[in-house]
Amino acid sequence: SPCKADCTAPVCLLCMQGEGAFKQASQGEWVHVFCALWIPEVGFGNVDKMEPITKIKQIPTSRWSLSCCFCQERVGACIQCSMKGCFVPFHPTCAYSNRCHMMTTYGTPEEPETVENFAYCLKHSSEKFREPTSMNTIVLPLCRKDKLNPLYNNKTKIARTLLSEFYDYVDVLDVSAALDINVS
């Protein structure tokens, strides 16, 4: 953690923002765990500990050159809207801060080990989305499908564990009150 490394004000290499849960990348940079989960090329050296964050150099130059539609900055690495034909770029943390629709799905009858992230720009977040068709859809950032990653099955295990234990640790009423959202 940044505290253990005597780093008083870490900044995420992928979004250039401060606050949040950080882990060190293999080259010593600081990266939000959230950003690492949402940038598809990024991985983890040890999936159980979610550190170090690896494969930063595999992020294509094109992702680094995108300008975030929210912060208007051409820094870090952006993802793009998951709606077919829409290419609006944004940092995962900016999308989350702006309450964009972000979800992770896992498992289909055809591919039970499939894990995929979907993030939508504001325009497509405001459109009515289909309700999840099964309990295999969660609106939490977990991990990115990466069949080339030998740790892929461990990411699926983490996703399932987080989903099964989520409500043991999170009180929906506390979160909704903190965010000033009415869940009656």
N, C-alpha and C positions, 0 to 999 in steps of 0.2 A: 504494500500500500504506500501511497505518497508519504504518510506520516512516518512509517518505518524507514523510508529512504531519505528522510529529512528534506522533503520537498514541500514547501509551504503553500505554493500556489500552482499546482499542476494545470496544464492546458492540454486538451485532447488534440492529438495530431490529426485526427480525422474530421473534427468539426471546429476546432480552435476555440472551444468554450471551456470554462473553468468548472465549476461545481459538478458533482456526480460521483459515481463509483468508477474508480480508475484501476487499471492494471498496467504493468509495464510491458512494452513490446520487447521483442528479442534484441533490438538495437538500443534499448534504454529509454525510448520515448514513452510518454504516457498516453493511454487511449481509454476512452470510456468503454466499459464492458458492453453497454447498450450499442454503441457505434460498431464495435467489433462483431456483434451478433447480426447487425443489419447490413453491413458492407459484405457482399457475397464472396469476395475473394479472400477475406481475412479468416484466419483460423486460430486455434489455441494449441500450444505445445502440449499441455496437460489439460484435457477437457474437464476432468473432475475439479481441478483447482481453478480452471479458466485462466491459466497463465502459463507461460508468457503468451502474449498476443503475437501471432506469427503471420507470415505471408503479406506483410504490408507492401513489400516491393512488387507483389503480383497485382496490385490494384492498377488498372490501366491508366495511362496518362489522361485519357479522355474524361475519366471520372474525377480526376484532380482539377481539371480545367473548367468544370461546370460551375455556374454561379447560382447559389441557393436563392430560390424565389422568396424566402422569408427574410433572411438576414442580408440579402443582396451582396454577400461576400463571395469572392472567388478564392476561397481558402478551403483547406481540407478536402474531403472526398464526399461527393453527393451520390445519393441513389435517385431513381426517377420513378414517377407515378407508375403503378402497376396496371392502370387501365390501358387496354389495347389502343395503340395509336397516340397516347399521351406521353410526352417526354419531359414533363415539368420536373426540374431537378430540385432537391432539397437535402439538407443534412438530416439524418435520422432524428437527432435531438431537436432540431428546429420543427420538424413535422410533429413530433410528440408534443412539444411546447405549444404548438398551434392547434392542437386537438384534431389532427388529421386521423383518418381511419387507418389503423395499422393492425394487422393480425397475422398470426402464425397458424398454419394448418399442419396437421400431421396425419398420416395414415389414410390410405384409400384401399378399397377391396383389391384393386389391381396391384398397388404398391404399398403394402402396410408400413414400410419403413420410410416413406416419403415425408420430408419436412420442408415446408415452403413459407417464405415471408411475402406479405403483400402490404404495400404502403401506397396511399392515394393522396394526390394533391387536394387542396381545399375544394376545388370545383367538384371533383369526383368523390370526395368525402361527404359532401352535402347531399349527393343523390341517394335515393333509398337503396340500400344494399339488401340483397337476399339474406334471409336469416340463415344461420349455419344449419346445414342439413344433418349434422350429427354432433356428438360431444367431442369430435376430433378437431373442432375449431376453437381456438382461444384468441382473445384479443390481448395478447401479451407478446412482447418481443422475446423470442427464445433463441432460435438458431436458424441458419440458412442451409437449405439442401445443398449438399456438395458431395456428389457421388465419387469424386476423385479423391476426397479426403479419407484416409484410412480410419480416422476417428469419427466418421459419419454416424455409425451405430451408437457410439457413446453420446453424440449430440441428441439423438432420438431418445435415448434413455434419460438424459437430463430434461428434455422437453416433457416427457411423460411424468417424471418425478415432480417437476415444478407444477405441472397442471394438477396432479393428484394432491399436492400439499398446499397449493396456493391459498385456499380459504382457511387452512389451519393457522396461517400467519397474517392474513389480511382481513380486517373487518370492513366490509363494504360500507357500513354506515359511517365509520370513522373517516374513510377515504372520501366518501361523498360529502361529508361535512367540511373536511379540510379543503376540498375543491369547490365548495359552495354549489353542489349539484343536488337537486331534489330527486330522491329515489323512491318516493312514496309509491 
